[in-house]
Amino acid sequence: MVLKVVIEPSEEGGFTVWVPALPGCVSEGETKDEAVQNIREAIELYLEPVEDDVAASPDAEELEIAV
């Protein structure tokens, strides 16, 4: 999966990085490289399914799709 991220200097120093396609997915780092590494981890956590959040009915069908 390829996602566009926006990286910008932070007012406090370092860099803030966010993902326009994933609302609320934001991270930061002291350097651009650190900020990019941190947003990769944030994206993985953002997209990770949480079993407790999935409440499907007994009739539900589960599918996997590639994006």
C-alpha positions in Angstrom: 0.0 0.0 0.0 1.3 3.4 -0.9 0.0 6.5 1.1 0.9 10.1 0.6 2.2 11.8 3.8 2.8 15.5 4.5 5.9 16.5 6.5 6.4 20.0 7.8 8.7 21.7 10.3 7.1 21.8 13.8 7.0 25.1 15.8 8.7 23.4 18.7 11.5 22.0 16.5 11.7 18.8 14.6 9.0 17.7 12.2 5.3 16.8 12.2 4.0 14.3 9.7 0.4 13.3 8.9 -1.5 11.2 6.5 -4.4 13.0 4.6 -6.1 9.7 3.8 -6.2 8.6 7.5 -7.8 11.2 9.7 -6.0 11.6 13.0 -2.9 9.7 11.9 -0.2 12.1 13.0 3.3 11.7 14.3 6.5 13.6 14.7 10.3 13.3 15.0 13.4 15.3 15.7 14.6 14.6 12.1 12.7 14.0 8.8 13.9 10.4 8.8 12.7 9.8 12.4 9.4 11.4 11.6 8.9 9.1 8.5 9.8 6.1 10.6 7.3 7.1 13.3 4.5 7.7 10.8 5.1 4.2 9.3 4.5 2.8 12.8 1.5 5.0 13.3 0.0 3.9 10.0 0.5 0.2 10.9 -1.3 0.8 14.2 -4.0 2.8 12.6 -4.8 0.1 10.1 -4.4 -2.8 12.6 -7.8 -4.4 13.3 -8.9 -4.6 16.9 -11.0 -7.7 17.5 -13.1 -6.0 20.2 -14.1 -3.3 17.8 -15.5 -5.8 15.3 -19.0 -6.9 16.3 -20.5 -8.9 13.4 -23.8 -10.6 13.3 -24.0 -14.4 13.0 -25.0 -13.9 9.4 -21.9 -11.9 8.5 -19.4 -13.0 6.0 -15.7 -12.1 6.4 -13.6 -11.3 3.3 -10.1 -10.2 2.8 -9.3 -7.7 0.0 -6.0 -6.2 -1.2 -5.8 -2.4 -1.5 
